[in-house]
Amino acid sequence: MLSLLDTLAGIVGPAHCLAGADRGPFVVEGRTPSVVVFPGTVDEASHVVAAAGAAGVPVIPWGGGTQMGLGAPPRDGAVVVATRRLARVVEHEPADLTATVEAGITLDALQAALGAPGQWLSLDPPLPGRATLGGALATNASGPRRYLYGTARDLVIGLRVVGADGALVRSGGKVVKNVAGYDLNKLYIGSLGTLGLIVEVTVKLRPRPEADRACWATFGDVPAAAAAVREVMASDLLPHSIELLDAGATAASAHATGLAADGAGAALVLGFDGLPTTVTWQLGAAERLLRGAGATRVAVLGDATAARALAVVRDMPVTAPEPLALARVGVLPAQVGRYTQEAAAAVREAGLGLLAAAHAGSGIVRLALTAGGEGRGLPTTVKTLARLRAEARILGGHFLVEWAPLAVKEEIAVWDPPGPAVRLMERIKAQLDPKGILNPGRFVGGI
Amino acid sequence: MALSESDTRRLRPAFEAIVGRDGVLTDPHELLVYESDGATIFRATADAIVFPRSTEEVAACVRRANAEGLPFVARGAGTGLAGGCLPTEGGVVLALTRMTRIVEVDYDNQVAVVEPGLVNLHLSQAVAPEGYYYAPDPSSQLACTIGGNVANNSGGPHTLKYGVTTNHVLGLEVVLPDGEVVWLGGKVRDGQGYDLVGVFVGSEGTFGIATKIVVRLLKRPQAVKTFLAVFEQLDQASRTVAAITARGLTPAALEMIDQITIQAVEDAYGAGYPRDAAAALLIELDGIAPGMDEEAERVIAACRENGAREVRVARDEAERALLWKGRKAAFGAYGRVSPAYFVMDGVIPRTRLPQVLRRVDEIVQAHGLRVGNVFHAGDGNLHPNILYDPRNPGEVERVLAAGAEIMKVCVEVGGSISGEHGIGIEKQDFMPWIFSEADLRTMAGVKAAFNPTGRCNPGKIFPTAKSCVPGEIGYRPHPIEERGLAQRL
């Protein structure tokens, strides 16, 4: 290993190479990297990956470290390539509504840089103060505003990635419409770094809305809230977010924001943005609709409270205190209510606690399993996750164990069993990373 | 054509057994009808056209083609503008025009499942009574098919606000090039694994054949306002485009039409465009009604500040429809001013619009030709339509040369060589202008994963000279090369 370490230190400078005890923060599930490097330029990142690949040592990309527990545990002795120093805004042409930035920039830093000319990237994944743009793309992280604005695949127009052989590869371009060649942006996004290390991103932007407000409504139970969601989706309203919270998430949100929950069985947070006239009208119409749908309380939130409420909900359930496991479920929007109820029943029977927050208009349910106060052990967690997975799959959906302690991950698969399309995935991986250098063994199908 | 007459006679019954006796064309007169798509400058003849009616028939035809070592390519309505569905190596064309069903509409979840031969506009029309529509609206939507839209990642005027085809496709049932049928994605979002749907959309038929498409449906907006802004200088119109964006407005559509096009359109349809205008902008806002008047004022102000002589607002749905007819049927109207036209497709940052339009004019004039511009100004997606007469000796060559120079300008200002029509045959040799060897090698690797033999729509997208795709069947000179305008390196 010594010669690879020397090579890497030669590329990034010894000050940006961590070995020994300094690697502590970069240990994942007991797997220790051989070295952690912090390239300062895209070219350095390219050389680093080339060197690791030549030595046959796997590379683990590291952005803000907010989702390193995603997937199967990493290989021991890998080279962690941390993108923290790749944080520049390379280009921002406000009149074109596009920007090119290095992938190690955090979401908050990016939005601050774009905010000066009154623009923003309409992507709101959890923990934006720590999560990097590259990491958000690699995990296809998203937030409540996906309902109106889409996810990373709808916002990224170009990427530069470091391929498995260290070559810098470009996909897409810098213009908002582009069909030249294959849309490899779509492959890299959500690929967990297994096809390329994202180092530079070009995105399309939006003008900052003049008004951005929300309303908070509590309901007796999840089915009532879900019925209200159906009405919102069928109406003329154009919310940017439709978040459905179960009893646990409602209580947690109320606690974090000071909003009233009164022991409600469920809550909705609807966000609206645009011209003040439009937002005011929509809030009024939403309030009428929600009351008509049986909401026990409806509050139209002022600017600051609205922002806080959406941020709290956005960061659920990652911020749940001491979760036993975190899961991410995909079902149809019309099944969100039913699935959340079934999950609640399963968790209750197991003697555990639940916190569920759903992007209700998109069918994405985020779950945190918590200790139920009866001291149930790991077997109960594993059994409950398995049951929650089965319930999702019966509905035709999918279930991801987003985070769990290693002992749990050793008993239950993180990913669903892959379908027949996995052989296409394997062939793509074999073409782009034949030596298995990029984040190997962590992804769907063991890729 | 790859086959001899006797081979074709031998194979005919094999395909008839799959698609029925009335589902196979092999007669040379019939094959002629399918020798080009909308870019009639490119021609290629198939050995057979087959008309499968189901996924199983598509798969069986693909397996039969593989067994015979024949290349194959799917075709929708043939409205493509880059020669993407041309059988340049001969073989079998699978025309999907008999697969037109709407399999399912799920209003609760705002999705539909459709067959590839369904005409784009027919989908919107089918869900209109419930207040829904399918957003990607290419100007050819009266004829083009959803399957073709998937292959090209088609756009249209409303993609400015709503995105292109890939932003509206959630799942695909695909017949892979080896004949296996597989589902990619589905009605449920964020499926685990690589986004195979996302990379399939826009792959121009080289990754397989989509036999079912899961699409998003949108609710019709509460309100819509359509404007026609009239300018006496082309420059003023192009500056207005950036000015509108600078005011924080996101129009649903922002289209530009120049004088040559306006005059042709007025001759053909009398859509109410002013014949003496140097250029017009067709602008549309949609969304929530309260607040739309404010947005409209900002649009009008942006137009006037940049010299608009007049800004008209459509007073009702009939006026709106007429304005859009003028825009969407513009290509067809060119027939009044020229025997032929070559539709170009390039995209640039919208701030470069004034400069690039001037360059386009210079280039076209330098080649002794005329150009009509009608395009998606809001996206920077240009469609300079070069007007020409193919009967004049040397004119086709000048058209292709002017086209190549225009593409070069797009690349020089940081744009791309295709905004929505695709690479196909037309631009494959321009790919190295925007992609490096490593970039093209990576794309070739992904193609090899889907299409290892290369038999599925060969000869497209990649440069002909240096194609590194395995299994390419035979080298075929690009039309530009045949005319001595380009050479292999």
Boltz contact constraints between the chains, C-beta under 6 A:
constraints:
  - contact:
      token1: [A, 95]
      token2: [B, 242]
      max_distance: 6.0
  - contact:
      token1: [A, 95]
      token2: [B, 246]
      max_distance: 6.0
  - contact:
      token1: [A, 95]
      token2: [B, 351]
      max_distance: 6.0
  - contact:
      token1: [A, 96]
      token2: [B, 349]
      max_distance: 6.0
  - contact:
      token1: [A, 96]
      token2: [B, 350]
      max_distance: 6.0
  - contact:
      token1: [A, 96]
      token2: [B, 351]
      max_distance: 6.0
  - contact:
      token1: [A, 153]
      token2: [B, 198]
      max_distance: 6.0
  - contact:
      token1: [A, 154]
      token2: [B, 167]
      max_distance: 6.0
  - contact:
      token1: [A, 167]
      token2: [B, 438]
      max_distance: 6.0
  - contact:
      token1: [A, 169]
      token2: [B, 438]
      max_distance: 6.0
  - contact:
      token1: [A, 169]
      token2: [B, 439]
      max_distance: 6.0
  - contact:
      token1: [A, 169]
      token2: [B, 442]
      max_distance: 6.0
  - contact:
      token1: [A, 170]
      token2: [B, 439]
      max_distance: 6.0
  - contact:
      token1: [A, 173]
      token2: [B, 416]
      max_distance: 6.0
  - contact:
      token1: [A, 174]
      token2: [B, 414]
      max_distance: 6.0
  - contact:
      token1: [A, 175]
      token2: [B, 347]
      max_distance: 6.0
  - contact:
      token1: [A, 175]
      token2: [B, 380]
      max_distance: 6.0
  - contact:
      token1: [A, 175]
      token2: [B, 415]
      max_distance: 6.0
  - contact:
      token1: [A, 175]
      token2: [B, 416]
      max_distance: 6.0
  - contact:
      token1: [A, 176]
      token2: [B, 379]
      max_distance: 6.0
  - contact:
      token1: [A, 177]
      token2: [B, 155]
      max_distance: 6.0
  - contact:
      token1: [A, 177]
      token2: [B, 347]
      max_distance: 6.0
  - contact:
      token1: [A, 177]
      token2: [B, 379]
      max_distance: 6.0
  - contact:
      token1: [A, 177]
      token2: [B, 381]
      max_distance: 6.0
  - contact:
      token1: [A, 177]
      token2: [B, 419]
      max_distance: 6.0
  - contact:
      token1: [A, 178]
      token2: [B, 416]
      max_distance: 6.0
  - contact:
      token1: [A, 179]
      token2: [B, 153]
      max_distance: 6.0
  - contact:
      token1: [A, 179]
      token2: [B, 202]
      max_distance: 6.0
  - contact:
      token1: [A, 179]
      token2: [B, 418]
      max_distance: 6.0
  - contact:
      token1: [A, 179]
      token2: [B, 420]
      max_distance: 6.0
  - contact:
      token1: [A, 179]
      token2: [B, 422]
      max_distance: 6.0
  - contact:
      token1: [A, 180]
      token2: [B, 416]
      max_distance: 6.0
  - contact:
      token1: [A, 180]
      token2: [B, 417]
      max_distance: 6.0
  - contact:
      token1: [A, 180]
      token2: [B, 418]
      max_distance: 6.0
  - contact:
      token1: [A, 181]
      token2: [B, 443]
      max_distance: 6.0
  - contact:
      token1: [A, 182]
      token2: [B, 203]
      max_distance: 6.0
  - contact:
      token1: [A, 182]
      token2: [B, 443]
      max_distance: 6.0
  - contact:
      token1: [A, 182]
      token2: [B, 446]
      max_distance: 6.0
  - contact:
      token1: [A, 183]
      token2: [B, 199]
      max_distance: 6.0
  - contact:
      token1: [A, 183]
      token2: [B, 202]
      max_distance: 6.0
  - contact:
      token1: [A, 186]
      token2: [B, 195]
      max_distance: 6.0
  - contact:
      token1: [A, 186]
      token2: [B, 198]
      max_distance: 6.0
  - contact:
      token1: [A, 186]
      token2: [B, 199]
      max_distance: 6.0
  - contact:
      token1: [A, 187]
      token2: [B, 194]
      max_distance: 6.0
  - contact:
      token1: [A, 187]
      token2: [B, 199]
      max_distance: 6.0
  - contact:
      token1: [A, 190]
      token2: [B, 195]
      max_distance: 6.0
  - contact:
      token1: [A, 191]
      token2: [B, 194]
      max_distance: 6.0
  - contact:
      token1: [A, 207]
      token2: [B, 248]
      max_distance: 6.0
  - contact:
      token1: [A, 236]
      token2: [B, 222]
      max_distance: 6.0
  - contact:
      token1: [A, 275]
      token2: [B, 291]
      max_distance: 6.0
  - contact:
      token1: [A, 275]
      token2: [B, 294]
      max_distance: 6.0
  - contact:
      token1: [A, 277]
      token2: [B, 290]
      max_distance: 6.0
  - contact:
      token1: [A, 277]
      token2: [B, 291]
      max_distance: 6.0
  - contact:
      token1: [A, 277]
      token2: [B, 294]
      max_distance: 6.0
  - contact:
      token1: [A, 278]
      token2: [B, 288]
      max_distance: 6.0
  - contact:
      token1: [A, 278]
      token2: [B, 290]
      max_distance: 6.0
  - contact:
      token1: [A, 278]
      token2: [B, 291]
      max_distance: 6.0
  - contact:
      token1: [A, 281]
      token2: [B, 290]
      max_distance: 6.0
  - contact:
      token1: [A, 330]
      token2: [B, 188]
      max_distance: 6.0
  - contact:
      token1: [A, 330]
      token2: [B, 189]
      max_distance: 6.0
  - contact:
      token1: [A, 330]
      token2: [B, 190]
      max_distance: 6.0
  - contact:
      token1: [A, 332]
      token2: [B, 109]
      max_distance: 6.0
  - contact:
      token1: [A, 333]
      token2: [B, 109]
      max_distance: 6.0
  - contact:
      token1: [A, 334]
      token2: [B, 108]
      max_distance: 6.0
  - contact:
      token1: [A, 334]
      token2: [B, 109]
      max_distance: 6.0
  - contact:
      token1: [A, 362]
      token2: [B, 189]
      max_distance: 6.0
  - contact:
      token1: [A, 363]
      token2: [B, 189]
      max_distance: 6.0
  - contact:
      token1: [A, 397]
      token2: [B, 188]
      max_distance: 6.0
  - contact:
      token1: [A, 398]
      token2: [B, 192]
      max_distance: 6.0
  - contact:
      token1: [A, 415]
      token2: [B, 192]
      max_distance: 6.0
  - contact:
      token1: [A, 416]
      token2: [B, 192]
      max_distance: 6.0
  - contact:
      token1: [A, 420]
      token2: [B, 182]
      max_distance: 6.0
  - contact:
      token1: [A, 421]
      token2: [B, 182]
      max_distance: 6.0
  - contact:
      token1: [A, 421]
      token2: [B, 184]
      max_distance: 6.0
  - contact:
      token1: [A, 421]
      token2: [B, 196]
      max_distance: 6.0
  - contact:
      token1: [A, 424]
      token2: [B, 196]
      max_distance: 6.0
  - contact:
      token1: [A, 425]
      token2: [B, 193]
      max_distance: 6.0
  - contact:
      token1: [A, 425]
      token2: [B, 194]
      max_distance: 6.0
  - contact:
      token1: [A, 427]
      token2: [B, 449]
      max_distance: 6.0
  - contact:
      token1: [A, 428]
      token2: [B, 446]
      max_distance: 6.0
  - contact:
      token1: [A, 428]
      token2: [B, 449]
      max_distance: 6.0
  - contact:
      token1: [A, 431]
      token2: [B, 445]
      max_distance: 6.0
  - contact:
      token1: [A, 431]
      token2: [B, 448]
      max_distance: 6.0
  - contact:
      token1: [A, 431]
      token2: [B, 449]
      max_distance: 6.0
  - contact:
      token1: [A, 432]
      token2: [B, 445]
      max_distance: 6.0
  - contact:
      token1: [A, 444]
      token2: [B, 192]
      max_distance: 6.0
  - contact:
      token1: [A, 444]
      token2: [B, 193]
      max_distance: 6.0
